[in-house]
């Protein structure tokens, strides 16, 4: 074994022991989370574990979601970000390997005949030019003494995994948006049906009051008031048709398609609402939520960047080697072994003064790591809050729907009684019109509350991290 080989082995051995000295290994920051979500009992299971096809049993909605997951523009962009991050990760892994370059040069130098070189060529070599032909391979390898390159690789890997979680977060958002838009469309369908029925009811009331006017029991003002009530119901029809068409277009955009019609699988009243929605425990949100995991991976990448910035301030050890063929005549270029040449060198470079760039990079990396810690804690806090909000909505909306249902029955009975009393002369036309208006509003409100319950159900599923399975 040559003396040079001994030195090389010694250097590589020292490098292997010295590696991993820069930066600190990542540890997830402590985040104080409650033991349960408000008054909801802690459970071992959670609805986030359910696949989205199981959570949304409507075949029509399943078809819409499947198409959105295949063609949604935002998701396609997120997947392209994964491809870009994958390329950066491959590059980071390759930094552990030496750089190899090949070059071939051929040049001719013609010095001035009045120069010393020109006179020397004429007198000694009997030529007026110098030729040089070179074919070589160069190798450069930076030994990762301080673990700087390893930290760069760690950062690239965390960033790559972060793009995966970000894509999952986009997917859960798309599923929730499609489902909520679908439920909103079913609500508009139900409200449109209510408005059309009220137009028919209003027309009946108008005819009834016209008969009373003919009998001289009411004035033209009563007829006009009834017509206005009918026109209010008629105005709702094109408004709701417009809203439904726009909602259909919005769903089509989520599916990556041009505007068009959307197939429904049923009505709002027929869509089931889960009676038991288990939320699990807040600690599981950190494990389930893709956006929370993405922020944690962002923190991991920022932590590795601090180590890489710190390693850039330490001495860099590199090995270089060059070899190939060199000749002063093209006919002797590939003459073996006379044209062979080679050099091997080791280099240690210690940055001394770099206009404060290295220190600034380290300070900025530490600040960015602190920001990433804050973002991670914020993401956990927001996630727990979103789950709590959805649970509160589900609880309170159940009570609201019970009240709205009772109110609707009351208003419908009031309309029936008002019409009977009006025919008997025991109620005036304003009482009939007001009763009808109250009944219309009660029906519209009840439908909206049911839609809100379905939306809260979807929000709970999404906020718990469901939808990417």
C-alpha positions in Angstrom: 0.0 0.0 0.0 1.4 3.4 -1.0 1.9 6.3 1.4 -0.8 8.2 -0.5 -3.3 5.4 -0.1 -2.6 5.4 3.6 -3.3 9.1 3.8 -6.5 8.7 1.8 -7.8 5.9 4.0 -7.0 8.0 7.1 -8.9 11.0 5.7 -11.9 8.9 4.8 -11.9 7.2 8.2 -11.8 10.5 10.0 -14.5 11.8 7.8 -16.8 9.0 8.7 -16.4 9.6 12.4 -16.6 13.4 12.0 -19.8 13.4 10.0 -23.2 14.4 11.6 -21.5 17.1 13.7 -23.4 20.0 12.3 -27.0 20.8 13.3 -29.3 19.0 15.6 -31.5 16.0 14.7 -35.1 16.8 14.3 -37.5 16.5 17.2 -41.2 17.3 17.0 -42.0 20.4 19.1 -44.3 19.9 22.1 -47.8 21.1 21.5 -50.3 21.1 24.3 -53.5 19.6 23.0 -56.6 18.8 25.0 -57.5 15.2 25.9 -60.8 15.5 24.0 -62.8 17.8 21.8 -65.0 19.9 24.0 -67.7 17.8 25.5 -67.3 15.0 23.0 -66.1 11.8 24.6 -62.7 10.5 23.6 -62.9 7.4 21.4 -60.3 5.0 20.1 -61.7 5.1 16.5 -62.5 8.1 14.3 -64.5 8.7 11.1 -61.3 9.9 9.5 -60.3 6.2 9.1 -63.3 5.6 6.8 -62.5 5.7 3.1 -64.3 8.5 1.2 -66.5 6.0 -0.8 -67.7 4.6 2.5 -68.4 8.0 4.0 -70.3 9.2 0.9 -72.5 6.3 -0.2 -74.4 8.2 -2.9 -73.2 6.7 -6.3 -73.7 10.0 -8.1 -71.6 11.9 -5.6 -68.9 9.1 -5.7 -68.8 9.5 -9.5 -68.3 13.3 -9.1 -65.5 12.9 -6.5 -63.7 10.2 -8.5 -63.7 12.4 -11.6 -62.5 15.4 -9.6 -59.6 13.4 -8.1 -58.6 12.4 -11.7 -58.9 15.7 -13.4 -58.9 18.6 -10.9 -56.4 21.2 -11.9 -55.2 22.0 -8.4 -54.5 18.4 -7.7 -52.6 18.0 -11.0 -50.4 21.0 -10.1 -49.8 19.4 -6.6 -48.7 16.2 -8.3 -46.3 18.1 -10.6 -44.8 19.6 -7.4 -44.1 16.1 -6.3 -42.3 15.4 -9.5 -40.2 18.6 -9.1 -39.4 17.7 -5.5 -38.4 14.2 -6.6 -35.8 15.6 -9.0 -34.3 17.8 -6.2 -34.2 14.7 -4.0 -32.3 12.8 -6.6 -29.9 15.7 -7.0 -29.3 15.8 -3.2 -28.5 12.1 -3.1 -26.1 12.5 -6.0 -24.2 15.2 -4.0 -22.6 12.3 -2.1 -20.9 11.1 -5.3 -17.9 12.6 -7.1 -18.3 15.0 -10.0 -16.8 13.7 -13.2 -16.2 15.9 -16.3 -14.7 15.0 -19.7 -13.1 17.5 -22.1 -11.4 17.5 -25.4 -9.4 20.4 -26.7 -7.3 21.2 -29.7 -5.6 24.5 -30.3 -2.9 26.1 -32.4 -0.8 29.1 -31.1 0.9 31.3 -33.7 3.2 33.8 -31.9 4.5 37.0 -33.4 7.6 36.5 -35.5 9.1 39.5 -33.7 8.5 37.9 -30.2 10.9 35.8 -28.3 8.6 32.8 -28.6 8.3 33.3 -32.4 12.1 33.6 -32.9 12.7 30.5 -30.7 10.2 28.4 -32.7 11.8 29.5 -36.0 15.4 28.9 -34.8 15.0 25.7 -32.8 11.9 23.9 -34.0 11.8 25.2 -37.6 8.0 26.0 -37.3 5.9 29.1 -36.8 3.2 27.7 -34.6 2.6 25.4 -31.6 -0.1 22.7 -31.6 -1.6 21.1 -28.4 -4.1 18.3 -28.3 -5.8 17.2 -25.0 -8.3 14.5 -24.1 -9.0 14.2 -20.4 -11.3 13.2 -17.5 -11.5 15.2 -14.3 -12.9 14.0 -11.0 -13.8 16.2 -8.0 -15.2 14.8 -4.7 -16.1 16.8 -1.6 -15.9 14.6 1.5 -18.8 15.2 3.8 -16.6 15.7 6.9 -19.2 17.8 8.9 -22.4 16.2 7.6 -23.3 19.3 5.5 -24.2 17.3 2.4 -26.2 14.8 4.6 -28.2 17.7 6.0 -28.9 18.9 2.5 -30.1 15.5 1.6 -32.3 15.4 4.7 -33.8 18.7 3.8 -34.5 17.6 0.2 -36.2 14.3 1.5 -38.4 16.2 4.0 -39.4 18.7 1.2 -40.2 15.7 -1.1 -42.4 14.1 1.6 -44.0 17.5 2.3 -45.2 17.7 -1.3 -46.8 14.3 -0.9 -48.7 15.5 2.2 -49.6 18.7 0.5 -51.1 16.7 -2.4 -53.1 14.7 0.2 -54.3 17.9 1.7 -55.4 19.2 -1.7 -57.2 15.9 -2.2 -59.1 16.1 1.1 -60.1 19.7 0.2 -61.3 18.7 -3.2 -63.5 15.9 -1.8 -65.0 18.2 0.8 -65.6 20.9 -1.8 -67.3 18.6 -4.2 -69.4 17.1 -1.5 -70.4 20.5 -0.1 -71.2 21.8 -3.6 -73.3 18.7 -4.3 -75.3 19.2 -1.1 -75.7 22.9 -1.9 -77.1 21.9 -5.3 -79.5 19.4 -3.7 -80.6 22.2 -1.4 -81.2 24.5 -4.3 -83.3 21.8 -6.0 -85.4 21.4 -2.9 -85.9 25.2 -2.5 -86.8 25.4 -6.2 -89.4 22.7 -5.7 -90.7 24.6 -2.6 -90.9 27.9 -4.6 -92.8 26.3 -7.5 -95.3 24.8 -5.1 -95.8 28.1 -3.4 -96.5 29.7 -6.8 -99.3 27.3 -7.2 -100.5 27.9 -3.7 -100.3 31.7 -4.2 -102.3 31.4 -7.4 -105.0 29.5 -5.5 -105.1 32.3 -2.9 -105.3 35.0 -5.6 -108.3 33.2 -7.2 -109.9 32.9 -3.8 -109.5 36.6 -3.0 -110.7 37.6 -6.5 -113.9 35.6 -5.8 -114.3 37.5 -2.5 -113.8 40.8 -4.3 -116.5 39.8 -6.9 -118.8 39.1 -3.9 -117.9 42.6 -2.6 -116.3 41.3 0.6 -112.8 42.6 -0.1 -111.3 45.5 -2.2 -109.0 45.5 -5.2 -106.1 46.2 -2.7 -106.6 42.7 -1.3 -106.2 41.2 -4.8 -103.1 43.3 -5.4 -101.6 42.2 -2.1 -102.2 38.5 -3.0 -100.7 39.1 -6.5 -97.6 40.6 -5.0 -97.2 37.6 -2.7 -97.5 35.3 -5.8 -95.0 37.4 -7.7 -92.5 37.1 -4.8 -92.8 33.3 -5.0 -92.4 33.5 -8.8 -89.3 35.7 -8.5 -87.6 33.0 -6.4 -87.9 30.4 -9.2 -85.5 32.1 -11.7 -83.2 33.1 -8.9 -82.9 29.6 -7.6 -82.6 28.2 -11.2 -79.7 30.7 -11.7 -78.0 29.7 -8.5 -78.4 26.0 -9.3 -76.9 26.4 -12.8 -73.9 28.3 -11.4 -73.5 25.7 -8.7 -73.4 23.0 -11.4 -70.7 24.9 -13.3 -68.7 25.2 -10.1 -68.8 21.4 -9.6 -67.7 20.9 -13.2 -64.7 23.2 -12.7 -63.8 21.1 -9.6 -63.9 18.1 -12.0 -61.6 19.9 -14.5 -64.4 20.1 -17.0 -66.2 22.7 -19.0 -69.6 24.0 -17.6 -72.5 21.7 -17.9 -75.2 19.7 -16.1 -74.6 17.6 -13.0 -76.4 14.3 -12.4 -78.1 14.0 -9.0 -78.5 10.7 -7.2 -81.5 11.7 -5.1 -82.9 14.5 -3.0 -81.6 16.4 0.0 -84.2 14.7 2.3 -83.1 11.2 1.2 -79.4 11.8 1.8 -78.4 10.1 5.1 -76.8 12.0 7.9 -74.5 9.9 10.1 -76.0 9.6 13.6 -72.7 8.7 15.3 -69.6 10.7 14.2 -66.7 9.6 16.3 -63.9 12.3 16.4 -61.3 10.3 18.3 -58.8 12.3 20.4 -57.0 15.6 19.4 -53.6 13.9 19.4 -54.7 11.8 16.4 -55.2 15.0 14.4 -51.5 15.4 14.2 -51.1 11.9 12.8 -54.1 12.1 10.4 -54.2 15.7 9.0 -52.0 15.9 5.8 -51.6 19.7 6.2 -50.3 19.2 9.8 -47.9 16.5 8.7 -46.8 18.8 5.8 -46.0 21.6 8.2 -44.1 19.2 10.4 -42.0 18.0 7.4 -41.5 21.7 6.5 -40.0 22.2 10.0 -37.8 19.1 9.5 -36.5 20.6 6.3 -35.8 24.0 7.9 -34.0 22.2 10.8 -31.8 20.4 8.3 -31.1 23.7 6.4 -29.7 25.1 9.7 -27.2 22.2 9.8 -26.3 22.7 6.2 -25.7 26.4 6.7 -23.6 25.7 9.7 -21.5 23.2 7.8 -20.8 25.7 5.0 -18.8 27.8 7.6 -16.4 24.9 8.3 -13.4 23.7 6.3 -14.3 21.8 3.1 -12.1 18.7 2.2 -12.1 17.7 -1.4 -10.1 15.4 -3.6 -9.4 16.0 -7.3 -8.0 13.9 -10.0 -7.3 14.5 -13.7 -6.0 12.2 -16.4 -6.0 11.5 -20.1 -4.0 12.0 -23.3 -2.0 15.0 -24.3 0.3 15.5 -27.3 1.8 18.4 -29.4 1.1 16.6 -32.7 -2.2 15.1 -33.7 -0.5 12.0 -35.0 0.9 11.3 -31.5 -2.3 12.1 -29.6 -3.3 8.5 -29.0 0.1 7.1 -28.7 0.2 4.8 -25.7 1.6 5.1 -23.1 3.7 8.2 -24.1 0.6 10.5 -24.3 -0.8 9.6 -20.9 -0.9 12.1 -18.1 -2.5 12.2 -14.6 -2.7 14.3 -11.4 -4.2 13.7 -8.0 -4.6 16.4 -5.4 -6.3 16.9 -2.0 -7.6 20.3 -0.9 -8.8 21.8 2.3 -10.6 25.2 2.0 -11.6 27.2 5.0 -13.9 30.2 4.4 -12.5 33.3 6.1 -14.2 36.3 4.7 -17.2 36.0 2.4 -18.9 39.4 2.8 -20.8 37.9 5.7 -22.8 35.7 3.4 -22.3 32.5 5.3 -23.2 34.0 8.7 -26.2 35.6 7.2 -27.3 32.3 5.6 -27.0 30.6 9.1 -28.9 33.4 10.8 -31.7 33.3 8.2 -31.9 29.5 8.4 -32.4 29.7 12.2 -35.1 32.3 11.8 -36.9 30.2 9.1 -36.7 27.2 11.5 -38.3 29.3 14.2 -41.0 30.4 11.7 -41.6 26.7 10.8 -42.0 25.9 14.5 -44.7 28.6 14.8 -46.4 27.3 11.6 -46.5 23.8 12.9 -48.0 24.8 16.2 -50.5 27.0 14.4 -51.5 24.1 12.1 -52.2 21.9 15.1 -54.1 24.6 16.9 -56.2 25.4 13.8 -56.9 21.7 13.2 -58.2 21.1 16.7 -60.3 24.3 16.4 -61.8 23.1 13.1 -62.8 19.8 14.6 -64.3 21.5 17.6 -66.3 23.9 15.4 -67.6 21.1 13.3 -68.7 19.2 16.4 -70.5 22.3 17.8 -72.2 22.9 14.5 -73.5 19.3 14.3 -74.8 19.4 17.9 -76.5 22.8 17.6 -77.8 22.2 14.0 -79.7 19.1 15.2 -81.5 21.3 17.7 -82.2 23.9 15.1 -83.6 21.4 12.7 -86.0 20.1 15.4 -87.2 23.6 16.0 -87.4 24.4 12.3 -89.5 21.2 11.7 -91.9 22.2 14.4 -92.1 25.7 13.1 -92.9 24.5 9.6 -95.7 22.4 10.9 -97.1 25.4 12.8 -96.9 27.7 9.7 -98.5 25.1 7.5 -101.4 24.7 9.9 -101.6 28.5 10.1 -102.0 28.7 6.3 -104.7 26.1 6.3 -106.6 27.7 9.2 -106.2 31.2 7.7 -107.8 30.1 4.4 -110.7 28.4 6.2 -111.2 31.5 8.5 -111.0 33.8 5.4 -113.7 31.9 3.6 -115.8 32.1 6.8 -115.1 35.8 7.1 -113.3 35.4 10.4 -109.9 36.4 9.1 -108.8 39.1 6.7 -106.7 38.7 3.5 -103.5 40.0 5.2 -103.6 37.2 7.7 -103.8 34.7 4.8 -100.9 36.3 2.9 -98.7 36.6 6.1 -99.3 33.0 7.0 -98.3 31.9 3.5 -95.2 34.0 3.5 -94.2 32.6 6.9 -94.7 29.1 5.7 -92.6 29.7 2.6 -89.7 31.1 4.7 -90.0 28.2 7.2 -89.7 25.6 4.4 -86.7 27.3 2.9 -85.0 27.6 6.3 -85.6 23.9 7.1 -84.0 22.8 3.9 -81.0 25.1 4.5 -80.5 23.8 8.0 -80.4 20.2 6.6 -77.8 21.3 4.1 -75.8 22.9 6.9 -75.9 19.6 8.8 -74.5 17.7 5.8 -71.9 20.4 5.4 -70.9 20.2 9.0 -70.6 16.4 8.7 -68.2 16.9 5.7 -66.2 19.5 7.5 -65.8 17.2 10.5 -64.6 14.4 8.2 -62.1 16.7 6.5 -60.9 18.4 9.6 -60.1 15.0 11.2 -57.9 14.2 8.2 -60.3 11.9 6.3 -60.5 11.7 2.5 -57.0 10.9 1.3 -57.4 7.1 1.9 
